[in-house]
Amino acid sequence: MVSPETGTEVAHDAWSGAGTAPTPTAKGAGHPANPLVQSKLGPYAGLFFAMRAKHPPTADHALRVAMLCSKWASWRQMEEESRSLLEVAALLHDIGKIGIPDRILMKQSQLDRSEALVMEMQVEVAEELLQGAQASPRLIAIVKQTHAPGMMDPSYLLPESRMLAIADAWDSMTTEQVFRRAHSRERALEELFSHAGEQFDTSLVEQFADLIRIPRPELDAELASRWIGRVVPDLPTGFEHGGPILQHGAVRNLIDGVFHYRMLEAIPLAVVYLDSSGQIVYWNSTAEKMTGHRAVTTIHQLWSSELMGLESLDGGPLAEGDCPIESVIRSHTRLRRKYRVRHQDGRALSVELLVHPVFHGRELAGLILLASDESEEAQLKDAVRSLNEIATTDPLTKVANRAELDRRLPEFIQRHLESGMPGSLMICDIDFFKKINDTYGHQAGDEALVTFAGILRESARSEDLVARYGGEEFVILCQNCDNPSATARAEQMRRKVEETPVPSLNGTTMTSSFGVTEIQPGDDAETLLARADRALFTAKESGRNRVVQLGSGQDAGPSASAAQDHICDYSADRDGSASLVAKLFRGGPNLLLSAEYLTAVPQQVVVQKLEGFIEDHRGQLVKIDGPHIVLRIDNRKNTSLFRRGERPATLLLDVSLLEVQFRADGNSTTYQRRTKVTVTVRPERARDRRLESLRNQALRLLTSFQAYLVAQPVTEELKERIIEPR
């Protein structure tokens, strides 16, 4: 902390157990109030770097959690002492994993019971390490309590521990792992609320939900000032600051570190590097395309034929002794052999695999794997592309045109909904494009568009579609890509745009904004585009030059078919026998469908989700009467319905919200707060006789409604665990 009297840095017992003499601030270091500068130079830095050497993904996770906690603390206007304590605890909350064996820490599937018991030892290891670094009892307590939620009432935890537990869970859920996909932000938020009161502090979960609901550029700017160059290690400097100083060996470092990297990312070969222990240390973009596994989930994992998707040529598993890695390790000679690679989405490719041993002196230092696509499909792609190019390409930017996007988008959505595989859509544009035209001229504006489109096309995978949507807006369809993955890719594109000089703009750079969303149940082309466009609008409104993600994705809840089992269908009987039941509802005999859902989020968050549902479906708010809401959804402008041969109709949704108590475990006596949502669908026209078409439209609307709320249908079993207010 900083002494208000002297302005000098002093160690404080809140985060350091041992008092030290005041340390002068280095000239140019700036921000003398930041005690993390001292923690970076002290014993804590050694612990963090030891963890990074042991398992880099764990260190990356700790750094993300620490920065999220720092942002949250700034928003809460926490005292500097508490904020610094929280930041250091977040950086070190997983430090105990230093003592966990590699075979458990790097396991690519879920741990069994015995392995989980070993993993639990990290708490004791962390305590020993922190005591050895003379950490204060409070810092040690925060780190220990972070792993305690679920075993004790959150109200008994220290405030910093409660915040850290939420940030830790959030980052774990929204980060892709090799054995599972990342959760969308909507699904992760639902999980936090579902465990509020028993694992997480309810009021803090609500506060955290408010924090992440919208981008907060003012907090990002403060966070960058506080952290960058002080705690975050190994930040790339880039070439915009005058270029590298070519001292002895610098030219070789430039070639090895820059040129070779670009080459490895550009060549049409899957390239994988393994160290001497079989751990993956490099996995290029072609390997990502070939297998479906992203580099972020494979690097630092132990290589296996299953991870690569290797199969024999007949499609079966590799026989004992056929593993190419084991063969090369045994023989110390190069191997060339044909295999099949099974992509994560199930399709198979014929490949030729070349494995090179790499030696350091006489010792085997590692292996290089090169895989080339030998399938007929790869050979035919160029011919098919050339035949369609003229009809489907925008003449200026050379990406797909609007007509091709309109043709491909419905197929893209239907294919991913039917397969259950994730698919995402990005919509992006150049910031202040009108200003570019006004300042440099329309020719320069055209060249800026060409540069922007080129970066998008270069960053996209071969199976993705990059299309010009109109003006300076572009759309990218990302196959087999969920919300978190698409967001990470959009961020890479945004950075590339920001770093690329444009000659027509006198060598200056431009910025861009991205809206990202994932296909979710009930979607059609209109709702998917509208949700992505809403995310782009949010990015623009919150300062531009950023990526915003919206939507719950395919993990929004049960499938559409499962959800239909819990929908009351009043359209099945129009002979009057259903009228008695129907009259219990506002729709009278014209009621089509009704359903009940349960969501963990409070009513105010449900209302926020409904606002997005209304906007994306071009709906209107007809009436609000306390917890009762009436929505009007006009499908007459929905071109997707016309393509399916249906006559679009205008539907009314009656939505009622009720706060209830829910027994999370059937045998538990502990109740949690939930929101019960009752919704009925009826046509606006009382005598509309297009019954089957109306029912289909109502069913899709309810499916979409459930996905937006990330809610579960209320089954008979759930009803027994719900207590409604009297």
C-alpha positions in Angstrom: 0.0 0.0 0.0 1.0 3.7 -0.2 1.4 5.7 2.9 -0.8 8.8 2.5 1.7 10.8 4.5 4.9 10.1 2.5 3.7 8.6 -0.8 6.3 5.8 -0.5 5.6 2.1 -0.9 5.6 0.1 2.4 4.8 -3.5 2.9 1.5 -4.0 4.8 0.6 -6.9 7.0 -2.7 -7.5 5.2 -0.9 -9.2 2.3 2.7 -9.7 3.6 3.4 -11.3 6.9 6.8 -9.8 7.2 7.5 -6.1 7.5 10.1 -4.6 5.2 11.8 -1.3 4.8 10.2 1.2 2.4 11.2 0.5 -1.2 11.9 3.4 -3.5 9.8 3.4 -6.7 11.8 2.8 -9.9 12.0 5.8 -12.1 9.4 5.6 -14.8 7.6 2.7 -13.2 4.6 4.9 -12.5 1.7 4.1 -10.3 3.6 4.1 -7.0 0.3 3.3 -5.2 0.3 -0.2 -6.8 1.7 -2.8 -4.3 1.6 -5.4 -7.1 4.8 -3.9 -8.4 6.5 -5.0 -5.2 4.7 -8.4 -5.3 6.1 -8.9 -8.8 9.6 -8.4 -7.5 9.2 -10.3 -4.3 8.6 -13.9 -3.3 5.1 -14.0 -4.7 6.5 -13.5 -8.2 8.7 -16.5 -7.8 5.7 -18.6 -6.8 3.7 -17.4 -9.8 6.5 -18.1 -12.2 7.1 -21.5 -10.7 3.5 -22.3 -11.3 3.8 -21.1 -14.9 6.8 -23.3 -15.4 4.9 -26.3 -13.9 1.6 -25.8 -15.9 1.2 -22.7 -18.0 -2.7 -23.1 -18.5 -3.1 -22.9 -14.7 -1.0 -19.7 -14.6 -3.0 -18.2 -17.5 -6.2 -19.0 -15.6 -4.9 -17.4 -12.4 -3.9 -14.2 -14.3 -7.4 -13.9 -16.0 -9.1 -14.4 -12.6 -6.8 -11.8 -11.0 -7.6 -9.2 -13.7 -11.3 -10.0 -13.4 -11.2 -9.6 -9.6 -9.3 -6.3 -10.0 -11.9 -5.0 -12.4 -14.7 -6.0 -10.1 -13.0 -4.5 -7.1 -12.6 -1.2 -9.0 -16.3 -1.2 -9.9 -17.2 -1.9 -6.2 -14.8 1.0 -5.2 -13.0 -1.3 -2.7 -10.3 0.1 -0.5 -6.8 -0.1 -2.1 -5.6 -2.5 0.6 -8.5 -5.0 0.1 -8.2 -4.7 -3.7 -4.5 -5.5 -3.7 -5.0 -8.4 -1.3 -7.7 -9.8 -3.6 -5.4 -9.4 -6.7 -2.5 -11.3 -5.1 -4.8 -14.0 -3.7 -6.3 -14.5 -7.2 -2.8 -14.8 -8.8 -1.9 -17.5 -6.3 -5.2 -19.2 -5.6 -4.1 -22.4 -7.5 -0.4 -22.3 -6.4 -0.9 -25.6 -4.6 -1.1 -27.4 -8.0 2.7 -27.1 -8.0 2.6 -30.2 -5.8 0.2 -32.2 -7.9 1.6 -35.0 -10.1 1.7 -34.3 -13.9 -0.3 -37.4 -14.7 -3.3 -35.9 -12.8 -2.7 -32.2 -13.6 -2.5 -32.9 -17.3 -5.2 -35.6 -17.5 -7.4 -35.0 -20.6 -10.6 -36.4 -19.0 -12.5 -36.0 -15.7 -10.7 -37.2 -12.6 -11.7 -40.4 -10.8 -12.3 -40.5 -7.1 -8.7 -41.3 -6.1 -7.3 -38.6 -8.4 -9.7 -36.1 -7.0 -8.5 -36.8 -3.5 -4.9 -36.2 -4.6 -6.0 -32.9 -6.3 -7.6 -31.8 -3.0 -4.1 -31.8 -1.5 -3.4 -28.6 -3.3 -4.9 -26.7 -0.4 -2.3 -28.0 2.1 0.5 -27.5 -0.5 -0.6 -23.9 -1.1 -0.6 -23.2 2.7 2.9 -24.5 3.1 4.2 -22.5 0.1 2.6 -19.3 1.2 3.8 -19.7 4.8 7.3 -20.2 3.4 6.9 -16.9 1.5 5.9 -15.2 4.8 2.4 -14.5 3.6 -0.1 -13.1 6.1 -2.7 -15.3 7.7 -5.5 -13.4 5.9 -3.9 -14.0 2.5 -3.5 -17.7 3.3 -7.1 -17.9 4.5 -8.5 -16.3 1.3 -6.6 -18.9 -0.8 -7.8 -21.8 1.3 -11.4 -20.6 1.4 -11.5 -20.2 -2.3 -11.5 -24.0 -2.6 -14.0 -24.3 0.3 -17.4 -23.1 -1.3 -19.9 -25.9 -1.2 -18.4 -27.2 2.1 -19.4 -24.2 4.2 -21.9 -21.4 4.2 -20.7 -18.5 2.0 -21.6 -16.0 4.7 -18.8 -17.4 6.8 -16.1 -16.7 4.1 -14.0 -13.6 3.9 -15.4 -11.0 1.5 -12.3 -11.4 -0.8 -12.8 -15.2 -0.8 -16.5 -14.9 -1.9 -15.5 -12.7 -4.8 -12.6 -14.9 -5.8 -14.8 -18.0 -5.7 -17.2 -16.5 -8.2 -14.5 -15.1 -10.6 -12.7 -18.5 -10.4 -15.8 -20.4 -11.3 -16.7 -18.0 -14.1 -13.4 -18.2 -15.8 -13.3 -22.0 -15.5 -16.8 -22.3 -17.1 -16.2 -19.9 -19.9 -12.7 -21.3 -20.9 -12.5 -24.2 -23.3 -11.0 -27.4 -22.0 -9.7 -30.4 -24.0 -12.4 -32.6 -22.5 -15.3 -30.2 -22.7 -16.6 -27.1 -24.5 -16.7 -23.7 -22.8 -20.0 -22.5 -21.5 -21.6 -19.5 -23.1 -21.8 -16.4 -20.8 -25.5 -16.9 -20.4 -25.2 -20.6 -19.4 -22.3 -19.7 -17.0 -24.4 -17.0 -15.4 -27.3 -19.5 -15.0 -24.9 -21.9 -13.2 -23.7 -19.2 -10.8 -27.3 -18.3 -9.9 -28.3 -22.0 -9.5 -25.6 -22.4 -6.8 -26.1 -19.0 -5.2 -26.8 -19.3 -1.5 -25.1 -22.6 -1.1 -21.8 -22.2 -2.9 -21.7 -18.6 -3.8 -22.9 -15.4 -2.1 -26.2 -14.5 -3.6 -25.8 -10.7 -3.4 -22.4 -10.9 -5.0 -23.6 -13.2 -7.8 -26.3 -10.6 -8.6 -23.6 -7.8 -8.5 -21.3 -9.8 -10.7 -24.1 -10.4 -13.2 -24.7 -6.6 -13.3 -20.9 -6.0 -13.8 -20.6 -8.3 -16.9 -24.0 -7.5 -18.4 -22.5 -4.7 -20.6 -19.0 -3.7 -21.6 -17.4 -1.2 -19.2 -14.7 0.6 -21.1 -13.9 3.0 -18.3 -13.0 0.0 -16.1 -10.9 -1.6 -18.9 -8.9 1.6 -19.2 -8.2 1.7 -15.5 -7.3 -2.0 -15.5 -4.9 -1.6 -18.3 -3.2 1.4 -16.5 -2.9 -0.6 -13.3 -1.7 -3.9 -14.8 0.0 -3.7 -18.2 3.8 -3.7 -17.9 3.7 -4.3 -14.2 2.3 -7.7 -13.5 1.4 -9.3 -16.9 4.7 -11.0 -18.0 6.0 -11.4 -21.5 3.7 -8.9 -23.3 4.5 -8.6 -27.0 5.9 -5.2 -28.0 5.1 -5.5 -31.7 6.7 -3.4 -34.4 4.7 -0.2 -33.9 7.2 1.2 -31.3 10.1 1.6 -33.7 10.9 -2.0 -34.4 13.4 -4.5 -32.8 17.0 -3.5 -32.1 19.0 -6.0 -34.1 21.8 -6.8 -31.7 23.9 -10.0 -31.7 21.7 -12.9 -32.7 18.6 -10.7 -33.1 18.3 -11.4 -36.8 18.2 -15.2 -36.1 15.6 -14.6 -33.3 13.5 -12.5 -35.8 13.6 -15.3 -38.4 12.9 -18.1 -35.8 10.3 -16.2 -33.8 8.4 -14.2 -36.5 9.0 -15.5 -40.0 9.0 -19.2 -39.1 5.8 -18.8 -37.0 4.0 -17.0 -39.9 5.1 -19.8 -42.3 3.9 -22.5 -39.9 0.5 -20.8 -39.6 0.2 -20.3 -43.4 1.2 -23.7 -44.8 -1.6 -26.3 -45.6 0.0 -28.9 -43.4 -1.0 -29.8 -39.9 2.2 -29.1 -37.8 2.5 -30.4 -34.2 5.6 -30.2 -32.0 6.1 -32.6 -29.0 8.8 -32.3 -26.3 10.8 -35.2 -25.0 8.0 -36.1 -22.6 5.3 -36.2 -25.3 3.8 -32.9 -24.2 2.3 -30.8 -27.1 4.2 -27.5 -27.3 2.9 -26.3 -30.7 -0.3 -27.0 -32.7 -0.8 -24.8 -35.8 -4.0 -23.6 -37.4 -4.2 -26.3 -40.0 -4.0 -28.9 -37.2 -7.0 -27.1 -35.6 -8.9 -27.4 -38.9 -8.0 -31.0 -39.4 -9.0 -32.2 -35.9 -11.4 -29.7 -34.6 -9.3 -29.1 -31.5 -8.1 -25.6 -30.9 -4.5 -25.0 -29.9 -5.5 -23.4 -26.6 -7.0 -26.8 -25.5 -4.2 -29.0 -26.8 -0.9 -27.2 -25.9 0.6 -28.5 -22.7 -1.5 -31.7 -23.0 0.2 -35.1 -23.4 -0.1 -36.3 -27.0 -2.3 -39.3 -27.8 -3.7 -40.9 -30.9 -7.2 -40.2 -29.6 -6.5 -36.5 -29.2 -5.2 -36.3 -32.8 -8.2 -38.4 -33.9 -5.8 -41.0 -35.6 -7.5 -44.1 -36.9 -6.4 -47.0 -39.2 -7.3 -46.7 -42.9 -10.3 -48.9 -42.4 -11.6 -46.5 -39.7 -10.9 -48.6 -36.7 -8.7 -47.8 -33.7 -4.9 -48.2 -34.1 -3.6 -51.7 -33.3 -1.0 -52.2 -30.6 2.4 -51.2 -32.1 0.9 -49.0 -34.8 1.2 -45.7 -32.8 3.5 -43.5 -35.0 5.0 -41.7 -31.9 5.9 -45.0 -30.2 7.4 -46.3 -33.4 9.7 -43.2 -33.9 10.7 -43.2 -30.2 11.7 -46.9 -30.5 13.5 -46.6 -33.8 14.8 -42.9 -33.6 14.1 -42.8 -37.3 11.7 -40.9 -39.5 8.3 -42.4 -40.2 5.9 -41.8 -43.1 2.5 -43.6 -43.0 -1.1 -43.1 -44.1 -3.9 -42.8 -41.6 -7.4 -41.5 -41.2 -8.0 -38.5 -38.9 -11.5 -38.3 -37.3 -12.6 -34.6 -36.9 -14.3 -33.6 -33.7 -17.6 -33.3 -35.7 -17.4 -36.9 -36.9 -16.1 -36.6 -40.5 -13.0 -38.4 -41.5 -10.0 -37.4 -43.6 -7.3 -39.5 -45.3 -3.9 -38.1 -44.3 -0.3 -38.8 -44.8 1.6 -38.5 -41.5 5.3 -37.7 -41.4 7.0 -37.9 -37.9 10.5 -36.5 -37.5 12.6 -37.1 -34.4 14.5 -34.1 -33.1 17.8 -34.6 -31.3 19.9 -32.4 -29.0 23.3 -34.0 -29.1 22.6 -37.7 -28.7 19.4 -37.2 -26.7 15.9 -37.2 -28.2 14.6 -33.7 -27.6 11.2 -34.1 -29.2 9.2 -34.9 -32.3 7.7 -33.0 -35.3 4.5 -34.2 -36.8 3.4 -33.2 -40.3 0.0 -34.3 -41.6 -1.2 -33.5 -45.2 -4.8 -33.9 -46.4 -4.8 -36.6 -49.0 -8.6 -36.9 -49.4 -10.4 -36.4 -52.8 -12.5 -33.8 -51.1 -9.4 -31.6 -50.7 -8.5 -32.0 -54.4 -12.0 -31.1 -55.6 -12.4 -28.0 -53.5 -10.4 -25.7 -55.8 -12.4 -26.8 -58.9 -15.7 -26.2 -57.2 -14.6 -22.9 -55.8 -13.5 -21.6 -59.2 -16.9 -22.5 -60.8 -18.9 -20.5 -58.1 -16.5 -17.6 -57.7 -18.0 -15.1 -60.1 -21.6 -15.6 -59.0 -21.0 -15.7 -55.2 -18.1 -13.2 -54.7 -18.2 -9.5 -53.9 -16.2 -7.8 -56.7 -14.4 -5.3 -54.5 -13.4 -7.3 -51.4 -13.3 -10.8 -53.0 -15.3 -12.4 -50.1 -18.7 -13.9 -50.5 -21.5 -11.5 -51.5 -24.9 -10.8 -49.8 -26.7 -13.2 -52.1 -24.4 -16.1 -51.1 -24.8 -15.2 -47.4 -28.6 -15.3 -47.8 -28.4 -18.7 -49.5 -25.9 -20.3 -47.0 -27.2 -18.9 -43.7 -30.5 -20.9 -43.4 -28.6 -24.1 -44.3 -25.9 -23.2 -41.8 -28.4 -22.8 -39.0 -30.4 -25.9 -39.9 -27.4 -28.1 -40.1 -26.0 -27.1 -36.7 -29.4 -27.3 -35.0 -30.0 -30.8 -36.4 -26.5 -32.1 -35.5 -26.3 -30.4 -32.1 -22.9 -29.1 -33.0 -22.1 -25.4 -32.1 -22.1 -22.8 -34.9 -21.5 -19.1 -34.5 -22.0 -15.9 -36.4 -19.9 -12.8 -36.2 -20.9 -9.4 -37.6 -18.3 -6.7 -37.7 -17.5 -3.3 -39.3 -14.8 -0.6 -39.5 -15.1 2.0 -36.8 -15.7 5.6 -38.0 -15.7 4.5 -41.7 -17.6 7.6 -42.8 -14.8 9.7 -41.3 -12.3 7.7 -43.3 -14.2 8.5 -46.5 -14.6 12.1 -45.6 -10.9 12.5 -44.7 -9.1 10.4 -47.3 -11.6 10.0 -50.0 -13.8 7.1 -51.3 -10.9 5.4 -53.1 -9.0 5.2 -49.8 -12.2 3.9 -48.2 -12.5 1.1 -50.8 -8.8 0.2 -50.1 -9.6 0.1 -46.3 -12.5 -2.3 -47.0 -10.2 -4.5 -49.1 -7.6 -4.6 -46.3 -10.3 -5.3 -43.7 -11.8 -8.1 -45.7 -8.4 -9.6 -46.4 -7.7 -9.8 -42.6 -11.0 -11.5 -42.0 -10.4 -13.9 -44.8 -6.9 -14.7 -43.7 -8.0 -15.3 -40.1 -11.0 -17.5 -41.0 -10.8 -21.2 -41.5 -11.4 -22.9 -44.8 -14.8 -24.2 -43.7 -15.9 -20.7 -42.6 -17.8 -18.2 -44.8 -16.7 -14.6 -44.9 -19.3 -12.4 -46.6 -19.9 -8.7 -47.2 -23.2 -7.9 -45.6 -23.4 -4.3 -46.9 -21.3 -1.2 -46.8 -18.6 -1.6 -44.3 -20.3 -4.5 -42.5 -19.1 -8.1 -42.9 -20.5 -11.4 -41.6 -18.5 -14.6 -40.7 -20.2 -18.0 -40.3 -18.0 -20.1 -38.1 -18.8 -23.8 -38.4 -18.4 -26.1 -35.4 -17.5 -23.1 -33.2 -19.1 -22.1 -29.9 -19.6 -18.7 -28.4 -16.4 -18.5 -26.4 -14.2 -19.9 -29.3 -15.8 -17.5 -31.8 -15.3 -14.6 -29.3 -11.6 -15.5 -29.0 -11.2 -15.6 -32.7 -13.0 -12.3 -33.2 -10.6 -10.7 -30.6 -7.6 -12.0 -32.6 -9.1 -10.4 -35.8 -9.8 -7.2 -34.0 -6.2 -7.0 -32.8 -4.9 -7.8 -36.3 -6.9 -5.0 -37.7 -5.6 -2.6 -35.1 -2.0 -3.5 -35.8 -2.2 -3.5 -39.7 -1.1 -0.2 -41.4 -3.3 0.8 -44.4 -1.3 2.5 -47.1 -4.2 4.5 -48.4 -4.6 6.0 -44.9 -1.1 7.3 -44.9 0.2 4.2 -43.1 -2.1 4.7 -40.1 -4.2 1.9 -38.7 -8.0 1.5 -38.2 -10.1 -0.2 -35.6 -13.1 -2.4 -35.8 -16.0 -3.7 -33.7 -17.4 -7.2 -33.5 -20.7 -8.7 -32.4 -20.7 -12.5 -31.8 -23.4 -15.0 -31.1 -24.0 -18.7 -31.3 -26.9 -20.6 -32.8 -29.4 -21.6 -30.1 -32.7 -23.6 -30.2 -35.5 -21.9 -32.0 -33.2 -19.7 -34.1 -33.7 -18.7 -37.7 -31.7 -16.4 -40.0 -33.5 -13.3 -38.7 -33.1 -13.9 -35.0 -29.4 -15.0 -35.3 -28.5 -11.9 -37.4 -30.5 -9.6 -35.1 -28.8 -10.9 -32.0 -25.3 -10.6 -33.5 -26.3 -7.1 -34.7 -27.4 -6.2 -31.2 -24.0 -7.3 -29.9 -22.3 -5.1 -32.5 -24.5 -2.2 -31.5 -23.5 -2.7 -27.8 -19.8 -2.8 -28.9 -20.3 0.5 -30.7 -22.2 2.1 -27.8 -19.6 1.1 -25.3 -16.6 2.8 -27.0 -15.9 0.8 -30.2 -12.8 -1.3 -31.0 -14.1 -4.2 -28.9 -15.8 -7.6 -29.1 -19.2 -8.3 -27.5 -20.8 -11.7 -27.1 -24.5 -12.4 -26.7 -26.6 -15.6 -26.6 -26.7 -18.9 -24.8 -25.8 -21.2 -27.7 -26.6 -24.9 -28.0 -26.2 -25.4 -24.2 -29.2 -23.2 -23.6 -31.1 -26.2 -22.1 -33.0 -29.3 -23.3 -33.3 -29.9 -27.0 -36.4 -28.7 -28.8 -37.8 -32.2 -28.9 -37.3 -32.6 -25.2 -38.9 -29.3 -24.4 -42.0 -30.2 -26.4 -42.8 -33.0 -23.9 -43.6 -30.3 -21.3 -45.7 -28.0 -23.6 -49.5 -28.0 -23.2 -50.9 -28.1 -26.8 -54.4 -26.6 -26.9 -54.5 -26.5 -30.7 -54.9 -30.3 -30.9 -58.6 -30.1 -30.1 -60.8 -27.4 -31.6 -64.2 -29.2 -31.2 -64.8 -27.4 -28.0 -63.7 -30.2 -25.6 -60.6 -28.2 -24.7 -62.4 -24.9 -24.2 -62.9 -25.4 -20.4 -59.2 -25.7 -19.8 -58.5 -23.0 -22.3 -60.8 -20.5 -20.6 -58.5 -20.7 -17.6 -56.1 -18.7 -19.7 -56.4 -15.2 -21.2 -56.4 -16.7 -24.7 -59.7 -18.4 -24.3 -60.5 -21.0 -26.9 -57.8 -19.5 -29.2 -55.0 -20.5 -27.0 -52.3 -22.5 -28.9 -49.6 -23.6 -26.5 -48.5 -23.0 -22.9 -45.5 -24.0 -20.8 -43.9 -23.4 -17.5 -40.1 -22.8 -17.0 -37.8 -22.4 -14.1 -34.7 -20.3 -14.1 -32.1 -19.5 -11.5 -31.8 -15.9 -12.3 -33.8 -13.2 -10.4 -36.8 -11.4 -12.0 -34.8 -8.3 -13.0 -32.4 -10.5 -15.0 -35.3 -12.3 -16.6 -36.7 -9.0 -17.7 -33.3 -8.1 -19.3 -33.3 -11.3 -21.2 -36.9 -10.7 -22.4 -35.8 -7.3 -23.7 -33.3 -9.0 -26.0 -35.9 -11.6 -27.0 -38.4 -8.9 -28.0 -35.8 -6.9 -30.0 -34.4 -9.9 -31.9 -37.9 -11.1 -32.8 -39.0 -7.6 -33.8 -41.6 -7.8 -31.1 -43.6 -5.2 -29.2 -44.4 -4.8 -25.5 -48.2 -4.6 -25.4 -48.8 -4.5 -21.7 -47.1 -4.7 -18.3 -49.2 -5.4 -15.3 -46.8 -6.1 -12.4 -45.2 -9.5 -13.0 -47.5 -10.1 -16.0 -46.3 -9.1 -19.5 -47.9 -9.3 -22.9 -45.7 -9.4 -26.0 -46.6 -9.1 -29.7 -44.5 -11.0 -32.2 -45.1 -10.1 -35.8 -43.8 -12.9 -38.1 -45.1 -11.4 -41.3 -41.7 -9.9 -42.1 -39.9 -13.2 -41.3 -38.5 -14.4 -44.7 -37.5 -17.8 -43.2 -41.2 -18.7 -42.8 -41.8 -17.9 -46.4 -39.0 -20.2 -47.4 -40.6 -23.0 -45.4 -43.9 -22.5 -47.2 -45.7 -21.2 -44.1 -48.0 -18.2 -43.9 -46.5 -16.0 -41.2 -48.9 -14.8 -38.4 -48.9 -12.4 -35.5 -48.7 -14.1 -32.2 -49.3 -12.9 -28.6 -47.3 -14.2 -25.7 -48.7 -13.9 -22.1 -45.8 -14.1 -19.7 -46.1 -14.3 -15.9 -43.1 -14.1 -13.5 -43.3 -15.5 -10.0 -40.5 -15.7 -7.4 -40.6 -19.2 -5.8 -38.5 -21.2 -3.4 -36.9 -24.3 -4.9 -35.4 -27.4 -3.1 -32.3 -28.0 -5.2 -31.8 -31.5 -3.9 -34.8 -33.7 -3.6 -33.7 -34.9 -0.1 -32.5 -31.5 1.0 -34.2 -29.1 3.4 -32.3 -26.1 1.9 -34.3 -23.9 -0.4 -33.0 -21.5 -3.1 -34.7 -18.6 -4.8 -35.9 -19.2 -8.3 -38.1 -17.5 -10.9 -41.0 -19.4 -12.4 -42.1 -18.3 -15.8 -45.5 -19.2 -17.2 -46.0 -18.4 -20.9 -49.0 -18.9 -23.2 -49.1 -18.4 -27.0 -52.2 -17.4 -29.0 -52.8 -15.8 -32.4 -53.7 -12.1 -32.5 -56.6 -12.9 -34.9 -59.2 -14.7 -33.0 -60.5 -16.7 -36.1 -57.2 -17.6 -37.7 -57.8 -21.1 -39.1 -54.2 -21.9 -40.2 -53.9 -24.3 -37.3 -50.9 -26.4 -38.2 -48.9 -23.4 -39.4 -49.8 -21.5 -36.3 -48.8 -24.3 -34.0 -45.4 -24.7 -35.7 -44.7 -21.0 -35.4 -45.8 -21.0 -31.8 -43.7 -24.0 -31.0 -40.6 -22.4 -32.5 -41.3 -19.3 -30.6 -41.5 -21.2 -27.3 -38.3 -23.0 -28.1 -36.6 -19.7 -28.7 -38.1 -18.2 -25.6 -36.7 -21.0 -23.4 -33.2 -20.6 -25.0 -33.2 -16.9 -24.4 -34.1 -17.5 -20.7 -31.7 -20.4 -20.4 -34.5 -22.1 -18.4 -35.6 -25.6 -17.8 -39.2 -26.9 -18.3 -41.2 -27.5 -15.1 -41.7 -31.2 -15.0 -43.9 -33.1 -12.5 -40.8 -34.0 -10.5 -39.7 -30.3 -10.3 -43.2 -29.2 -9.2 -42.8 -31.3 -6.0 -39.7 -29.2 -5.2 -41.2 -25.8 -5.8 -43.0 -23.8 -3.1 -45.0 -20.9 -4.4 -45.9 -17.9 -2.2 -49.4 -18.0 -0.7 
